[in-house]
Amino acid sequence: MDAGYDYYPIYEQVHRIGAQSVIAYNKKNEPEPIGFDKHFAPTCVREHSYRYDSYDTKYGTLKYTRPIECKECPLARDSLCQKVYKKKLQMT
């Protein structure tokens, strides 16, 4: 896909009309996102990916739940590991 599709004004226009875009992300010249996996899902301290759970249209948030691997982890009861992770979608 052409790099021109992954351009902020296109995302902004799609968001403004209330639609959802499916545009391939262009990761050229960008560092690896810290705290997220290659699919942009949040990760725990041990780098396990949270599982997508749902989308809340009222608040515009994505909800992720704790990875299965963290069930027996000693950090699961610590403040470092969250049971639910919510991410607000916003146009910056």
Sequence and secondary structure as in RCSB ss.txt:
>XXXX:A:sequence
MDAGYDYYPIYEQVHRIGAQSVIAYNKKNEPEPIGFDKHFAPTCVREHSYRYDSYDTKYGTLKYTRPIECKECPL
ARDSLCQKVYKKKLQMT
>XXXX:A:secstr
  GGGS HHHHHHHHHTT         TT    TTB TTS BB TT  B EEEEEETTTTEEEEE  GGGTT GG
GGSTTS SEEEEE    
